[in-house]
Amino acid sequence: MMLDAGARAYAYTKACGIIGKSFIGKRIPLLANLRTLSELDRLVFPESGKELPGRELLTDFESRIEKRAVDQILAVVNAFPRPPQLLILQLRAYEYSNLKTCLNHIVGGIKTAPSLCDIGRFRTVRFEAFPDLAAMLKGTEFEFLLSGKIKAGGDIEAIETELDNRYYSGLIESLGQLSDEDRFFARRILREEISLRNCVWALRLRTYFGKEPAEAGKYLMDIIMHTGFEEIPGNLHHLEKNGSRRKKISLSAEALESLNFPLDSRYSWHGWRWEKLLNPEESAGIWKADPRYFQNAAAQYLYRLALRYFHTMPMSVSAVFCFIKLKQFEEDLLTSVAEGLGLSMDSVEVFKLLGEPA
């Protein structure tokens, strides 16, 4: 896919400007030592902070944070006259999330429409038709959901797994539309992200839902990726000339392997690829695998990858891919800090829980 050099330069320059003002990298410590949600609100929105009661302010703040992230991502993606499908799908992660929220409302018997964000011209679901699922999904890629009965009390986990599988499979497929330079770092991050999402889900299923290994395996994203044997970014032209060896890898392999490890023996996990992301053993007490700790550590690992690669190959599609990842990380971070402050924790305590140095 050929992309205009001017559009690339404009998108990258705009992304750099946005990241420079975001709570990313060196600006994260600005969130330290906050004690109230109002302080956070004034820091993030100095010109439009609001004076609202605690719970109402939290809901409003989270809505504004999400809208700001979506608007900034849209501003960069729209720099391309015909945005790459990879970037469109990244943006449509919000649509998938909105749809899951609606499905959970329907399964939970909630008739009131949820508060959702708008991704503009890239939206495909008619959310205004909620709770009429047929009217919402008719003619979209989600129409397959109408073939089964989604009703109150239904099994939402299997549906969410299928949506995740389709979403990430779409992202992997979209890489094939890009040049090696454009997709290199995005492919690396996606490979790690899908593997880690599967591992997090496997841990959660066993810990929180009591699923046996054989049953938990059914809920994983069984996605295959064709990848090179660790191509070197600075040597892409050499690889094109000589041909890189390729192989197929299963992005559920690490999660499937983890299903055989006991949840109360960290030693048994020794040698597992993602062992470093597990909660450490304490000096006293019995060790238990902590899905929340692992999920936070995985998020930190992916954040560092995106931050490192953002400037590595400027004006590539992968750079914009990393920009979107960084904005979504910032959104999650600000939301977590806000929720902690809403529970009368200070920001230092929240950072400790997240494993993020303040």
Secondary structure as UniProt FT lines:
FT   HELIX           5..20
FT   HELIX           25..31
FT   TURN            32..33
FT   HELIX           37..44
FT   TURN            46..48
FT   HELIX           54..77
FT   TURN            78..79
FT   HELIX           85..91
FT   HELIX           93..107
FT   TURN            108..109
FT   HELIX           120..122
FT   HELIX           127..129
FT   TURN            130..131
FT   HELIX           133..137
FT   TURN            138..139
FT   HELIX           141..147
FT   TURN            152..153
FT   HELIX           156..175
FT   TURN            176..177
FT   HELIX           180..208
FT   HELIX           213..216
FT   HELIX           217..219
FT   STRAND          224..228
FT   HELIX           233..235
FT   HELIX           236..242
FT   STRAND          246..250
FT   TURN            251..252
FT   HELIX           253..258
FT   TURN            259..260
FT   TURN            263..264
FT   HELIX           266..269
FT   TURN            270..271
FT   TURN            273..274
FT   HELIX           275..277
FT   HELIX           291..310
FT   TURN            311..312
FT   TURN            314..315
FT   HELIX           317..342
FT   TURN            343..344
FT   HELIX           347..354
//
